[in-house]
Amino acid sequence: MSKTTLKILHLTYDMNIGGTEQVIRNIIEGLDSQRYASSVACIDGQVGPWGKALESKGVKHYCLTRKPGFDLRVIRGLRAIIVAGEYDIVHCHQYTPYTYGWFAMLGLNKPIIFTEHGRFYPDTSSWKRRLINPILQRGTAASTAISAATKQALETYENLDGNKIDVIYNGIMDSNCEPDAALREALGIHNTDTVFGTISRLDPIKNHTMMIAAFAEVCGQQKNVKLMIVGDGPMRAELESLVAALHLQDNVIFTGFKPNPQAYLAIMDVFLLPSLSEGTSMTLLEAMSYAKPSIATAVGGTPEILEHGVTGLLVDNKDQGALILAMRDICTNEKMAQELGNNARKIYEERFTLAAMITQYERLYESKVSD
């Protein structure tokens, strides 16, 4: 190519706060600014707070608003954006934005890339998708998934050829936030307390209900334990009612939504991820970067990140009894907890840094514009 800067349009639902959106933001901020110029197109009409943060750094956003059904106006709008912006690559994040982007790119003779960031629970398929997806894949320059489990789901449920799907794991920046004694005190956490914690949207798929029920059992067996739940969402009132019913108000802390939750992660002793489904959890990677021991359900891409007994503890999905035992064991074995955390930090440095992820996406972009 004659020009020195590659123009990339990232196509997604919106740029509200979430795992997919964080990955998009990390890619855009991590790419070599001398070689790549990124923009974002949202099909659900919201720039969102992370989109606004990118806009403040000069990243252009386009917002379209889908109507119910397959909205042809969105295809026309995207095509106009792509042509007018002279984008070299369109990188689609998640399946629905991918289908809109694919049709918008027809005949433009420019590469389109599809990244699957995770799957719904329980996973589903449809005969329409299974019929059309091989056609979409033939017109796609590259497809990636954030874990081998996510790649397998694309084969099983979407009828895509796994040989044409690359796995690129998520990566995060090392934030190095130190524990804040004043924050611990403000939250009512004492020096002798062991703090279990999680950071996520309060949504059924994260299975906070099982986590709270398991913590109630641990709380009855162990002294000086706290559970900190960072985040907000549709289940908050229900979860607060459950905490009250179990008489755990003095032991469970709801912080609400925190746009930069690293200060709260820093004062956790053990990170919990009891989700029913996961792709590659960004908060789990952050916990590893902080050398925190983690307990997680062995779902989705999580077993590809944590090795049981080496970098964390894995329990079967929806197995409350196993979660109780793991929480109790890690609470009473300080040496094991420290070893798990230190090992997790080493694996983060080897595999899950922002630089590792960016290197792979830059190679992918370069290979597709040179084809």
LINVEN-V624124 format. One record per residue. RES is the residue in one letter. OMEGA is omega in degrees with one decimal (none if undefined). D_FIRST is the distance of its C-alpha to the first C-alpha in Angstrom with 2 decimals. Layout:
# LINVEN-V624124
RES OMEGA D_FIRST
RES OMEGA D_FIRST
This chain:
# LINVEN-V624124
M -177.2 0.00
S -177.0 3.79
K -172.4 5.73
T -178.1 7.63
T 175.8 9.45
L 179.3 9.27
K -176.4 12.08
I 174.6 14.50
L 176.3 17.70
H -176.8 20.57
L -176.0 23.16
T 177.1 26.73
Y -179.4 30.38
D 177.3 30.96
M 169.4 30.69
N -174.9 34.34
I -179.9 35.41
G -175.5 34.99
G 179.5 33.36
T -178.5 30.27
E 177.7 29.77
Q 177.9 30.20
V 179.1 27.50
I 179.4 25.03
R 179.8 26.17
N 178.8 25.89
I -176.8 22.30
I -178.0 21.31
E -176.9 23.43
G -179.2 22.45
L 177.0 18.64
D -175.7 17.29
S 177.0 17.41
Q -176.1 15.22
R -173.3 12.23
Y 173.2 13.34
A -173.7 15.15
S 170.0 17.53
S -178.4 19.90
V 172.0 22.72
A 179.5 24.30
C -178.3 27.89
I -179.0 29.74
D 166.9 33.21
G -178.8 33.54
Q 172.0 33.72
V 178.6 31.51
G -176.4 33.97
P 179.2 34.82
W 173.6 31.80
G 178.2 29.58
K 177.2 31.55
A 177.2 31.10
L 177.8 27.33
E 179.7 27.72
S 177.8 29.77
K 175.2 26.78
G 179.6 24.59
V -176.4 23.07
K 177.1 23.29
H 172.3 25.31
Y -179.2 25.99
C 172.1 29.29
L -178.0 30.40
T 179.2 33.81
R 166.6 34.51
K 179.1 37.81
P -175.7 39.73
G 178.6 38.55
F -169.6 35.12
D -179.0 34.12
L 179.1 32.12
R 178.6 31.77
V 177.5 29.58
I 179.1 27.19
R 179.6 27.11
G 179.0 26.71
L 179.9 23.77
R 178.6 22.00
A 178.7 22.63
I -177.0 21.28
I -178.3 18.00
V -177.5 17.51
A -178.7 18.79
G -179.9 16.84
E -178.6 13.44
Y -179.5 13.04
D -178.2 10.16
I 169.2 12.89
V -178.3 16.65
H -175.3 18.78
C -177.6 22.34
H -176.5 25.29
Q -167.2 28.49
Y -176.4 29.42
T 173.5 30.37
P 178.4 27.28
Y -178.6 25.33
T 176.9 27.30
Y -179.7 26.76
G -178.7 23.02
W -179.5 22.86
F 178.3 24.74
A -175.7 22.85
M -176.3 19.53
L 175.9 21.15
G -177.7 19.38
L 176.5 16.29
N 174.8 14.15
K -174.0 12.55
P 172.8 13.65
I -179.5 16.99
I 179.7 18.62
F 173.9 22.40
T 174.7 24.44
E -174.2 28.23
H -179.2 30.05
G -175.3 33.62
R 175.2 36.22
F 176.7 39.30
Y -8.2 42.76
P -177.4 44.24
D -177.7 41.21
T 176.0 41.33
S 174.9 39.71
S -177.9 40.19
W 179.7 40.26
K -179.8 37.78
R -179.3 35.10
R 179.7 35.90
L -173.3 35.52
I -172.3 32.24
N 176.2 30.37
P 176.6 29.57
I 177.6 28.04
L -176.4 25.93
Q 179.4 24.84
R 178.2 23.73
G -177.9 21.26
T -176.7 20.02
A -178.9 17.05
A 174.0 19.16
S 178.4 22.58
T 175.9 24.10
A -174.1 27.63
I 174.7 29.15
S 176.3 31.91
A 178.3 33.10
A 177.5 35.82
T 175.5 33.40
K 179.6 31.49
Q 177.9 34.89
A 177.3 35.74
L 175.4 32.68
E -173.1 33.95
T -171.6 37.55
Y -175.4 37.40
E 176.8 34.17
N 176.4 34.16
L -179.2 30.65
D -178.0 29.81
G 178.4 30.01
N -179.8 28.19
K 179.9 24.99
I 176.5 25.61
D 174.9 24.73
V 173.1 27.00
I -177.9 25.61
Y 175.6 28.62
N 175.6 28.85
G -178.2 28.99
I 176.7 30.71
M 178.7 31.13
D -173.2 34.34
S 174.6 36.50
N 177.5 39.60
C -178.4 42.12
E 177.0 45.69
P -176.9 48.65
D -178.3 50.44
A 179.7 54.23
A 177.8 54.81
L 176.6 52.68
R -178.2 54.64
E -179.5 57.85
A 179.8 56.78
L 179.5 56.04
G -180.0 59.43
I -178.5 58.14
H -178.6 60.56
N -178.4 59.88
T -177.2 61.55
D 166.8 59.46
T -173.9 56.91
V 167.4 54.12
F -178.8 52.32
G 175.0 49.40
T 178.2 46.55
I -179.7 43.72
S 169.5 42.59
R -178.9 43.02
L -172.5 46.60
D -178.1 45.82
P -176.3 47.76
I -179.6 44.94
K 173.5 45.35
N 175.2 49.03
H -179.0 50.57
T 178.1 53.88
M -179.3 54.22
M -179.4 53.14
I 179.1 55.87
A 177.9 58.46
A 179.2 57.68
F 178.4 57.85
A 177.9 61.26
E 179.0 62.54
V -179.0 61.14
C 178.4 62.59
G -177.3 65.96
Q -174.5 65.81
Q 175.4 64.20
K 172.0 65.12
N 175.1 62.76
V 178.2 59.67
K 174.9 57.39
L -179.8 54.60
M -178.8 51.91
I -177.8 49.80
V 179.9 46.85
G 178.8 45.36
D -179.9 46.49
G -172.3 46.34
P -177.2 48.50
M -172.3 50.74
R -177.9 51.85
A 179.4 55.27
E -179.8 55.99
L 176.6 55.11
E 176.9 57.22
S 178.1 60.08
L 177.8 59.75
V 178.9 59.92
A -179.0 63.04
A 180.0 64.62
L 178.3 64.17
H -177.4 65.56
L -174.2 62.47
Q -178.3 62.03
D -175.1 62.86
N -177.7 60.34
V -177.5 57.28
I 171.3 55.06
F -178.2 52.78
T -170.4 50.49
G -178.8 48.67
F 176.2 44.97
K -177.2 43.44
P 177.2 39.87
N -170.5 39.71
P -174.2 42.06
Q 179.3 41.47
A 179.1 44.81
Y 175.7 46.58
L -176.6 44.82
A -178.6 45.90
I 172.5 49.57
M 174.3 49.46
D -179.1 51.01
V 178.9 49.79
F -179.0 46.86
L 176.6 47.57
L -174.9 45.23
P -171.2 47.50
S 172.7 44.97
L 179.8 45.47
S 176.9 41.74
E 169.3 38.74
G 167.9 35.09
T -173.0 34.22
S 178.1 36.44
M -179.0 34.94
T 174.6 38.48
L 176.9 39.41
L 177.4 36.55
E 178.0 37.77
A 177.9 41.29
M 179.8 40.15
S 178.0 38.41
Y -179.3 41.79
A 177.1 43.62
K 171.2 45.54
P -176.7 47.22
S 170.6 46.28
I -175.4 48.12
A 172.6 46.10
T -175.8 46.56
A -177.5 44.90
V 175.3 42.71
G -177.2 39.08
G -176.1 36.83
T 178.3 39.51
P 175.4 40.97
E -178.5 37.54
I -179.4 37.66
L 171.9 41.38
E -174.2 43.49
H 177.9 47.08
G -179.5 49.43
V -180.0 46.72
T 178.9 44.36
G 177.1 46.27
L 178.2 48.70
L 175.8 47.81
V 179.5 50.25
D 179.6 50.28
N 176.9 49.16
K -179.6 51.97
D -176.4 54.29
Q -179.7 56.16
G 179.2 58.62
A 178.0 55.96
L 177.4 54.33
I -178.9 57.74
L -179.7 58.32
A 178.9 54.92
M 179.9 55.44
R -178.2 58.95
D -176.7 57.95
I 179.5 55.20
C -174.4 57.52
T -177.7 60.27
N -176.0 58.30
E -179.9 56.71
K 179.3 55.73
M -179.8 53.84
A -179.2 52.06
Q 179.4 50.96
E 178.7 49.75
L -179.7 47.73
G 179.8 46.11
N 178.2 45.32
N 178.6 43.84
A 178.4 41.72
R 179.8 40.31
K -179.7 39.37
I 175.2 37.53
Y -177.8 35.67
E -177.7 34.52
E -165.9 33.43
R -165.7 31.66
F 175.9 31.37
T 176.2 30.02
L -178.7 27.23
A 180.0 25.24
A 179.0 25.66
M -177.3 24.37
I 178.9 21.36
T -178.3 20.29
Q 179.1 20.36
Y 177.7 18.43
E 176.8 15.62
R 179.7 15.52
L 179.6 15.63
Y -177.2 12.76
E -178.1 10.46
S -176.0 11.94
K 177.6 11.52
V 179.8 7.88
S -179.7 7.52
D none 10.56
